[in-house]
Amino acid sequence: MHKFLYIIIVICFLDLFIQLPIITPFAISLGASEYTAGIIVAVYSLFNMAGNVFGGYFSDKIGRKNMLVFGMALQVLIILTYTIVPSVSLLLLIRVVHGFSSGLLTPAAFSLVADISKKATIGRSMALTGVSIGTAAVAGPALGGIISSQAGYQMVYLVLACIFIFGLLLLLLTVKESTTEETREIHYSTNYWEIIKRPSLIVAYVSAFTLMISNGSLAFGLPLKTAALGLSDQSTGVMLSVFGITAIIVFATPFNRIYSRYSPVVLVSTGIFIVGISMILLHFIPSAALVYMTMVIYGAGFSLIFPSMNKIIGQNTEMHERGKANGIFYSYFSIGSVAGSFLSGIFATYFETPFLFIGITIILLLSIIFTAHRKSMGNVEAL
């Protein structure tokens, strides 16, 4: 069942990445100003965060598979509306609903992977989900760009709807529900506040927030760096691909044994430190070749963080509460991405590029992870 579930995860994340090169020009083609187009892009992430929380709750209440079936069916309907949208105001409304419906899927999918993985191999299972996301990140923008240039923006969404229909059929035919009637009946026994303040989970939440601060900073600051070095816009895309490919190599090869061999907290902490150092290096390095080398380093740090923080969620939750925990966890992704772009804008205003201060911020956030981990260990010893 795992291999089909990974294909479904690719499809779920393809929804985000296939839109990256087209949503802004699509909005402008309908008459939106650049400011309004920015809002249209942003509301997707904002309501995606709300969808994460709802999707996590209902994946505990009605089951992972049922939540995925509902979410993917809703996605098909919403995606098809892009093919007939007549105005900017309706596009904005569609983006609100689309962001929410997309957010329903992630907690259910990752909770399902954790549910069916053995404790000894959950880290490697999460590494393979990283391969799925990396595949979507590489294929999505290219697919969106090619289709839109050949057949228009609406055709991109028509193709995406067909892909989701295929994914929905694959889900119905190959994936079994992982929760039980008993766990669904007691889903309410753990409330959100208890999950939010659990020290072992705070490690994962802060890790997600920190990682997405770095990603938001890269999205904002790397074009500035490449421009300062006299490079083309295309170079930025290639540099981002380098870090993604580096991470996929670690996820998909025997290197992924590290996720079973070492503590996820150790891997997360090491990865965040590496990411922080790579951010600081980006501020000072004077050549394109060194930027590429630094992106390899960043990719190595990313590869340590992503599966490990998902493993922390899987190991420190029971089945009846795992969906809610994943919902909160993935909402931190959205918050971190927004914070990264916002802080980068402030730092870049005064220091040309944001990387030095973002790197320092990331390393300082390690103190929260260490504090939460010590408190978690203290709670375990008290028991």
C-alpha positions in Angstrom: 0.0 0.0 0.0 2.9 2.3 0.7 4.0 2.8 -2.9 0.5 3.9 -4.0 0.2 6.2 -1.0 3.4 7.9 -2.1 2.0 8.5 -5.6 -1.1 10.1 -4.0 1.2 12.4 -1.9 2.9 13.4 -5.2 -0.5 14.3 -6.6 -1.5 16.2 -3.5 1.6 18.4 -3.6 1.5 18.8 -7.4 -1.5 21.0 -6.7 0.7 23.6 -5.1 3.8 23.4 -7.3 2.1 23.3 -10.7 0.5 26.7 -10.0 3.8 28.4 -9.0 4.7 29.8 -12.5 1.2 30.6 -13.6 -1.1 31.9 -10.9 0.3 35.5 -10.9 0.2 36.0 -14.7 -3.2 34.2 -14.7 -4.6 36.8 -12.2 -3.1 39.7 -14.2 -4.6 38.3 -17.4 -8.0 38.7 -15.8 -7.3 42.3 -15.0 -5.7 42.1 -11.5 -3.1 44.7 -10.5 0.3 43.4 -9.2 -0.9 44.2 -5.7 -4.1 42.2 -6.1 -2.2 39.4 -7.7 0.0 39.2 -4.6 -3.1 38.9 -2.4 -4.5 36.2 -4.7 -1.3 34.2 -4.3 -1.1 34.8 -0.5 -4.7 33.8 0.5 -4.0 30.2 -0.7 -1.4 29.8 2.0 -3.5 31.5 4.6 -6.5 29.3 4.1 -4.3 26.3 3.6 -3.2 26.7 7.2 -6.9 26.6 8.3 -7.5 23.6 6.2 -4.6 21.8 7.9 -6.2 22.2 11.3 -9.7 21.1 10.1 -8.2 18.2 8.0 -6.2 16.9 11.0 -9.3 17.0 13.3 -11.6 15.2 10.9 -8.9 12.6 9.9 -9.0 11.5 13.6 -12.8 11.7 13.7 -13.9 10.0 10.4 -10.7 8.3 9.3 -7.7 9.1 7.1 -9.0 7.5 3.9 -12.4 9.1 4.2 -10.8 12.5 4.8 -8.6 12.0 1.7 -11.5 10.9 -0.4 -13.6 13.9 0.6 -10.6 16.3 0.2 -9.6 15.0 -3.2 -13.1 15.0 -4.6 -13.5 18.6 -3.4 -10.2 19.5 -5.0 -11.4 18.2 -8.4 -14.5 20.5 -8.2 -12.5 23.5 -7.1 -9.8 23.0 -9.7 -12.3 22.8 -12.5 -13.7 26.2 -11.5 -10.4 27.8 -12.6 -11.3 26.8 -16.2 -14.4 29.0 -16.3 -13.5 31.8 -13.8 -14.6 35.2 -15.4 -13.3 37.8 -13.0 -10.6 38.7 -10.5 -13.1 38.7 -7.5 -14.2 35.2 -8.3 -10.6 34.1 -8.7 -9.9 35.4 -5.2 -12.9 33.4 -3.8 -11.7 30.3 -5.6 -8.2 30.7 -4.2 -9.7 30.9 -0.7 -11.7 27.7 -1.1 -8.8 26.0 -2.9 -6.3 26.8 -0.2 -8.6 25.4 2.4 -9.5 22.2 0.5 -5.8 21.5 -0.3 -5.0 21.9 3.4 -7.4 19.1 4.3 -5.2 16.5 2.6 -1.7 16.8 4.1 -2.5 15.9 7.8 -4.5 12.9 6.6 -1.9 11.6 4.2 1.0 12.0 6.6 -0.9 10.5 9.5 -1.8 7.5 7.3 1.9 7.0 6.5 2.8 7.1 10.2 -0.1 4.8 11.1 1.0 2.0 8.8 4.7 2.4 9.3 6.6 0.2 11.9 8.2 2.3 14.6 11.7 1.1 13.6 11.2 2.3 10.0 9.0 5.4 10.3 12.0 7.7 9.6 12.7 6.0 6.3 9.0 6.0 5.4 9.0 9.8 6.0 12.1 10.1 3.9 10.2 8.6 1.0 7.4 11.1 1.5 10.2 13.7 1.0 10.9 12.0 -2.3 7.3 12.4 -3.2 7.2 16.1 -2.4 10.6 16.6 -4.1 9.2 14.9 -7.3 6.2 17.3 -7.2 8.4 20.3 -6.6 10.6 19.4 -9.6 7.8 18.2 -12.0 5.1 20.7 -11.1 6.5 24.1 -12.1 7.9 22.6 -15.4 4.5 21.0 -16.2 2.6 24.2 -15.4 4.9 26.3 -17.5 4.9 24.0 -20.5 1.1 23.5 -20.6 0.3 27.1 -20.1 2.7 28.3 -22.8 1.2 25.7 -25.3 -2.5 25.7 -24.4 -3.2 28.5 -21.9 -3.7 28.7 -18.1 -7.1 27.0 -18.1 -5.6 23.9 -19.6 -3.2 23.6 -16.7 -6.1 23.3 -14.3 -8.0 20.9 -16.6 -5.0 18.6 -16.7 -4.6 18.9 -12.9 -8.2 18.0 -12.3 -7.7 14.8 -14.4 -4.6 14.0 -12.4 -6.6 14.3 -9.2 -9.4 12.1 -10.6 -6.7 9.4 -11.3 -5.4 9.9 -7.7 -8.9 9.6 -6.3 -9.5 6.3 -8.1 -6.1 5.0 -7.0 -6.9 6.0 -3.4 -10.3 4.2 -3.5 -8.8 1.0 -5.0 -5.5 0.6 -3.2 -5.5 2.3 0.2 -7.1 0.9 3.3 -8.2 2.9 6.3 -5.6 2.8 9.1 -7.7 4.0 12.0 -10.1 1.8 13.9 -13.6 2.4 15.1 -12.3 2.5 18.6 -9.7 5.3 17.9 -12.3 7.3 16.0 -14.7 7.1 18.9 -12.1 8.5 21.4 -10.7 11.1 19.0 -12.0 13.9 21.3 -10.1 12.6 24.4 -7.1 14.7 23.5 -7.8 18.4 23.0 -5.9 20.8 20.8 -4.3 22.7 23.7 -2.8 19.6 25.1 -1.2 18.7 21.7 0.0 22.3 21.1 1.9 22.5 24.5 3.3 18.9 24.5 7.1 19.5 24.7 8.0 16.5 22.5 5.8 17.9 19.7 7.0 21.5 20.2 10.4 20.2 18.9 8.7 19.3 15.6 6.6 22.5 15.5 9.6 24.8 15.9 11.6 22.7 13.5 8.9 23.1 10.8 8.6 26.9 11.5 12.4 27.2 11.3 12.8 25.2 8.1 10.1 27.3 6.4 11.7 30.6 7.6 14.8 29.5 5.7 12.7 28.5 2.6 10.8 31.8 2.6 14.2 33.6 2.9 15.5 31.7 -0.1 12.4 32.4 -2.2 12.8 36.1 -1.4 16.6 36.6 -1.2 18.1 34.2 -3.7 17.0 36.3 -6.7 18.6 39.3 -5.1 21.8 37.4 -4.6 21.9 36.1 -8.2 21.2 39.6 -9.5 24.0 41.0 -7.4 26.4 38.4 -8.9 25.2 39.4 -12.4 23.4 36.1 -13.1 20.1 35.6 -14.9 16.8 34.8 -13.3 17.1 31.2 -14.6 20.1 30.7 -12.3 17.8 31.1 -9.3 15.6 28.2 -10.4 18.7 26.0 -11.0 20.1 26.8 -7.6 16.9 25.9 -5.9 16.8 22.7 -7.9 20.3 21.8 -6.6 19.2 21.8 -3.0 16.1 19.8 -3.9 18.0 17.2 -5.8 20.6 16.9 -2.9 17.7 16.2 -0.5 16.1 13.7 -2.8 19.4 11.8 -3.1 19.6 11.5 0.7 15.9 10.5 0.9 15.9 7.8 -1.7 19.3 6.1 -1.3 20.9 4.0 1.4 21.8 7.3 3.1 18.2 7.2 4.4 19.3 4.6 7.0 20.4 7.5 9.2 16.7 8.1 10.0 16.6 4.7 11.7 20.0 4.8 13.2 20.1 8.2 14.9 17.7 10.2 17.2 15.3 12.4 15.2 16.0 15.3 17.7 19.8 15.0 17.0 19.1 14.9 13.2 16.8 17.9 13.4 19.1 19.9 15.5 22.1 19.1 13.3 20.1 19.9 10.2 18.9 23.3 11.5 22.5 24.2 12.4 23.6 23.3 8.9 20.8 25.3 7.3 21.6 28.3 9.6 25.3 28.2 8.6 24.4 27.9 4.9 22.2 31.0 5.2 25.2 32.9 6.7 27.5 31.7 4.0 25.1 32.9 1.3 25.5 36.4 2.7 29.3 36.5 2.2 30.2 34.2 -0.7 31.3 36.1 -3.8 30.8 33.8 -6.7 28.1 31.6 -8.4 30.2 28.4 -8.0 30.2 28.9 -4.2 26.4 29.6 -4.2 25.9 26.2 -5.8 28.1 24.5 -3.2 26.2 26.3 -0.5 22.9 25.1 -1.9 24.2 21.5 -1.7 25.0 22.1 2.0 21.6 23.6 2.5 20.0 20.5 0.8 21.9 18.2 3.2 20.6 20.1 6.2 17.1 20.1 4.8 17.3 16.3 4.3 18.1 15.8 7.9 15.2 17.9 9.1 12.2 17.0 7.0 11.8 13.2 7.7 13.0 13.6 11.3 10.5 16.1 12.4 7.7 14.0 10.8 9.1 11.0 12.7 8.9 13.0 15.9 5.1 13.6 15.3 4.6 9.9 14.6 6.5 8.7 17.6 5.0 11.1 20.1 1.3 10.7 19.3 -1.3 8.0 19.6 -3.4 7.1 16.6 -6.6 8.9 17.9 -4.7 12.3 18.1 -2.1 12.0 15.3 -4.3 13.8 12.8 -4.8 16.8 15.0 -1.0 16.9 15.7 -0.2 16.8 12.0 -2.7 19.5 11.4 -1.0 21.9 13.8 2.4 20.8 12.6 1.7 21.7 8.9 0.1 25.0 9.9 3.5 25.9 11.3 4.8 25.4 7.7 2.6 28.2 6.4 3.4 30.5 9.4 7.1 29.9 8.9 7.0 30.6 5.2 5.1 33.9 5.7 7.5 34.9 8.6 10.6 34.1 6.4 9.4 36.3 3.6 8.4 39.1 6.0 11.7 39.0 8.0 13.7 38.8 4.8 12.0 41.9 3.4 12.9 43.8 6.6 16.5 42.6 6.7 17.0 43.2 2.9 15.8 46.8 3.3 18.7 47.6 5.6 21.3 45.0 4.6 20.8 44.4 0.9 20.4 40.6 1.4 18.6 38.9 4.3 20.7 35.8 4.7 23.1 36.8 7.6 20.4 37.7 10.0 18.0 34.9 8.9 20.9 32.5 9.6 21.5 33.9 13.0 17.7 33.8 13.8 17.6 30.1 12.7 20.5 29.1 15.0 19.0 31.1 17.9 15.7 29.1 17.4 17.7 26.0 18.2 17.6 27.1 21.9 13.8 26.6 21.9 14.2 23.1 20.5 16.8 22.2 23.1 14.6 23.6 25.9 11.5 21.7 24.7 13.5 18.5 24.3 14.9 18.8 27.9 11.4 19.3 29.2 10.2 16.3 27.3 12.9 14.1 28.7 12.1 15.4 32.2 8.5 14.5 31.7 9.4 11.0 30.6 11.7 10.5 33.7 9.0 11.8 36.0 6.7 9.0 34.7 
